[in-house]
């Protein structure tokens, strides 16, 4: 992951959606200074769960934030329709389990 690219994509989505750093951090369930600090860090190394929380608020996916891969619209639509964090965590756990099984 190239840190500058990650930061640019986060800033791009923030601008498109009208987010400021502190409100985005809070909405994602993170420390109020998290996004500001992430954007100021020369080599960010965020945890996956933090990226997942940010991606949800930025209406995208982790793949796009990290690598610039365009999200599949239908998958994003379905993901965004999952009502609770608990349900999303279960989907993530299941996907990780299936990925582990295929190794």
C-alpha positions in Angstrom: 0.0 0.0 0.0 1.4 3.4 -1.0 0.5 5.8 1.8 0.2 8.9 -0.4 -2.3 7.1 -2.7 -4.4 6.0 0.3 -4.4 9.5 1.7 -5.4 11.0 -1.6 -8.3 8.6 -2.1 -9.6 9.3 1.5 -9.3 13.0 0.8 -11.1 12.6 -2.5 -14.1 10.8 -1.0 -14.2 13.2 1.9 -14.4 16.1 -0.5 -17.0 14.4 -2.7 -19.2 13.6 0.3 -18.6 16.8 2.2 -16.9 15.2 5.2 -14.5 16.9 7.6 -11.9 14.9 9.5 -13.4 14.9 13.0 -17.0 14.1 12.0 -15.8 11.3 9.7 -13.7 9.8 12.5 -16.6 10.0 14.9 -19.1 8.5 12.4 -16.7 5.6 11.8 -16.4 5.0 15.6 -12.8 6.1 15.8 -10.9 8.7 17.9 -12.0 12.2 16.7 -8.5 12.9 15.5 -8.0 9.6 13.7 -8.5 10.8 10.1 -6.6 14.0 10.7 -3.6 12.1 12.1 -3.8 9.4 9.3 -3.7 12.1 6.7 -0.8 13.8 8.3 1.3 10.6 8.8 4.0 10.2 6.2 3.6 6.4 6.0 0.1 5.5 7.3 -0.4 1.9 8.4 -4.0 1.7 9.5 -5.6 -1.4 10.9 -8.0 -3.2 8.6 -11.0 -2.6 10.9 -10.3 1.1 10.8 -10.2 1.1 7.0 -13.4 -0.9 6.9 -15.1 1.7 9.2 -13.8 4.6 7.1 -14.8 2.9 3.8 -18.3 2.4 5.0 -18.7 6.1 5.9 -17.0 7.1 2.6 -19.4 4.8 0.7 -16.7 2.8 -0.9 -14.6 -0.3 -0.1 -11.3 -1.1 1.4 -9.9 -2.3 -1.9 -10.5 1.1 -3.5 -9.1 3.0 -0.5 -5.9 0.8 -0.5 -5.3 0.0 -4.1 -7.7 2.2 -6.1 -9.7 -0.8 -7.4 -13.1 0.4 -8.4 -15.8 -1.3 -6.2 -18.4 -3.4 -7.9 -21.5 -1.3 -7.7 -23.8 -4.2 -6.8 -21.5 -5.5 -4.0 -21.2 -2.1 -2.5 -25.0 -1.6 -2.7 -25.6 -4.9 -0.9 -22.9 -4.2 1.7 -24.4 -0.7 2.4 -27.8 -2.3 2.8 -26.6 -4.5 5.7 -28.2 -2.8 8.7 -25.9 -3.4 11.6 -22.2 -3.5 12.4 -22.8 -6.9 14.0 -24.2 -8.3 10.7 -21.4 -6.8 8.7 -18.9 -8.4 11.1 -20.6 -11.7 10.6 -20.3 -11.3 6.8 -16.6 -10.5 7.1 -16.0 -13.5 9.4 -17.7 -15.8 6.9 -15.7 -14.4 4.0 -12.5 -14.9 5.9 -13.5 -18.4 6.8 -14.3 -19.2 3.1 -11.0 -17.7 2.1 -9.2 -19.8 4.7 -11.0 -22.9 3.4 -9.8 -22.3 -0.1 -6.1 -22.0 0.8 
